[in-house]
Amino acid sequence: MIDLQNKIAIVTGAAQGLGQGIAEKLASLNAHVVVSDVNQEKAEQAVSTIIEKGGSAEAIACNVANKEEADNLIKKTVEQHGSLDILVNNAGINKDGMLHKMSDEDWQSVIDVNLTGVFNTMQPASHYMRGAGSGSIINISSASWLGNVGQANYSAAKAGVVGITKTASRELGKKNVTVNAICPGFIETDMTRAVPEKVWDTMIDKIPMGKAGKPEDVANCIAFLSSDQANYITGEVINVGGGMVL
């Protein structure tokens, strides 16, 4: 049984969808969860849901693409609670388009949030965790890091997440800090449910298990990696996609 009692966790992009599912899971295992998102109102709503279910949480607004805000997120959490045990970098956006048509703005904005945003939170978190001699960082990459038509910006960013994960695991291993990445496959959220039925069916056909995943499927993996049971697992890239990527 996983118990995250007395652990302080930050989940970015946690106001809805996959991030909210992750935050709720960690809270259900007794972690205190900082729900971080650019949308403060939705973050507060997510916190209310967690508290209603008996969990412990608070909301801190943060645009991870802004270095000052990311620094403040880590600093404020440590100042208020005296520790930071778990960092889940989930915040992300997508602005899809074919390479030859992609605007500079669409390229840069996805890189800023999905890759630089991960660096922006990992760097201050690593300062604290190195000193504490413990901690777990879990970065959400994507099956798209292997390449996906119409996602040059997103794929590049998610491949970069894999790279920074592996590098950080080498740098922080001696400090007893684990760093891993999860690559979700096709996960059922409000966003994916909004795609046309034909697109949905095409995606399902690519999955050996024949179904979309649930946010809790990803959250369960994160819960394990966040726990003391996984304290000798680092530098790994784990696919949670029903066999979509083999």
N, C-alpha and C positions, 0 to 999 in steps of 0.2 A: 504494500500500500504506500503510495507516494504521499508524503506530508511535507508541505512547504511552510510549516509554522515558523514564524519569526523571520521569514525571508521577505525582502522588499524588492518588488519587481516593477520595471517600467516597460510598458508596451506602447510603441508609437503607432500612429494611425489606428487607434483602438476604439474610435467612436462608433464604428459600424462594421458589418461584414466579418471578414476573417479576423481582423484585429480585435473586434469586440468578443468574438468567440474565444480567442486566446486569453484575453483578459478575464473573462468569466471562468474559464477553466482553472487558471492559476489561483483566482480568488476562491474557487470551490475547494481547493487543496490547501487553504489557510494562508496563502501569501497575501500581503498587503499590496495592492496593485495601483500604480500610478497610471491612469488612463490619459494618454497624451494624444492630442490631435490638433489640427489647425482650426477645427470647428468646436469651439468651447461649449456651445449649447448642446450639441450632440454628445460630446464627451461627458457632460454633466448627466445627460439622460442615461448613458451607459453606466455611469457610476451608480445612479439610482437603482437601476436594474440589478446590479451586483449586490448592493446593500439590501434590497428587498429579498434577495435569495440567501441572505445571511453572511455575505462576504464583506470584506473591508477594502475600500477603494477611495481614491480621490482623483480629481481631474486637474491637469496642468496643460494649458494651451501651449503649443509649440509648432512652429514651422521648421522642420528639421533641415530644410535648405538654408536656413538662416543660422550661421555659426553662433551668434550671440544668444539666440533663443535656445539652441541645443545645449550650449554651455550652461545656461541658466536652469534648464530642465534637470540636468545631472546635479548641479550645485544645490538647487533647492531641495531635491529629493534627499540628498545626503545630509544636508543641514537639518531637515525636519525629522529624519528618521535615524540618523547616525550610521546608515549603511546603504549599500546598493548591492544586492546579491544577483539579480537577474535583469538583463537588458535584452528585450526582444525588438529588433528593428524590423517593423512590419510596414511602416509608412511607404506609400508608393502611389504613383499615378501612371497613366498610359495615354499617349497621344499618337495613335498608330497612323501609319502612312507608308507608302512605298518609298524606298530610298531616294529615287530620282525626283520625288515630289516633296520630300520632307523639308519643312522650313527650318531655318536656324533656331527659331524660337522653340519649336516643338522638340527638336533635338536637345537643346540645352536645358529646358525645363524638366524633362524626364531624367536627364543625367543629374541635375541639381538635387532633385528629391530622392531618386531611387539609389543613387550611388554616393554622391557627396553628402547626402543626408545621413547615410550609414556611417561614413567617416566622422561627420560632425558630432554624433552621439558617442561613437566608440572611443574617440580620442580622450575626452574628459572622463568617460567611464573607466577606461583602462588605467588612467592615473590613479583613481581611487582603488580599483580592484588590485592593482599591483601592490599598493601599500597595505591593503587588507590581507593579501595572500590568499584570496579566494574570489570566486565569482563565475558567472556563466553568461556568455553572450551568444544569442541565437539570431542569426540574420536570415531574413526571408528572401531567398532568391526566387527562381522560377524555372520550370522546365524549358522556358524560352531562352535560357542562357545558351542552349545548344544551337540556337538560331530559329527564327520563325518569320515567315514572309509577312512583310508589312510592319515589322517591329525592330527596325535597326537600332533605334534609340533605346527601347526597352530591353532588347536582348543584350546590347552592349553594356547597359547598366547592371543587369542581373549577372552577366559574366564577370563584371568587375566586383560584384559582391562576393562571388566565389573566390576571386583572387585575394581580396582583402581578408576574407575569413581564414584562408589557409596561411597567409602571412602572419596575421595576428595570433593564430594558434601557435606558431613557432616562437613568436616573440614573448607570449604570455604564459606558455606552458610551464616554465620554471617557477612562475609565480602562483602556480596552482589555479590558474584561470582557464576555463575551457571556452573555446570559440568554435561554433559549428554553424552550418547553413542548412536550411530546409528548402527544397524545391517543390512547392505544391504543384499538382497537376490541375485538372479541371475541377474546381471546387464550386459547389452550388452556393451562390450568394445572390443578393438582389441584383447585383451587376450582371452576373452570368445568366441569371434567369430572364434578363431583359433582351437577350439575343434572340434573333428569329429562330423559330422551331427547326428550320432546315439546318441552321448552323449548329444548334444544340445537338441534333441527331448525328451530324457529321463528327462532332467532338466525341460523343459517346461511342461511336463506332471505332474510334482509335484506342479505346481503353479496354484491355483484356478482361477486366472485371465487369465491363458493360454498364457502368453507372458512374455518375459524378460523385466526387467526395463531398463530405460535409466539413464545415469549419472545425468541428470537434475532432475530426481525423488528424488534422494538422496540429490542433491544440494538444492532443494526447501525446504526440511526439515531442512537442515543446516541453510539456510537463515533465516527461522523463528526462530530457536533456537538462532541465533546470534543477533536477533533484540530485541528492547525494549519490544516488544509484548510478549516475552517469559521470562520476568524477574522474574517470579514466578514458573518457571519450572526447576527443578534440580533433579539429581539423577535418571533420567529416562533412560530406555533402549528401544529404539524405533525401531521396525522392519519395514524396507522399502523393502518389498519383494512380493507384490501382494498376500499375504496370504500364502506364502510358509511355514512360521512358524506361527502356531496358538496356 
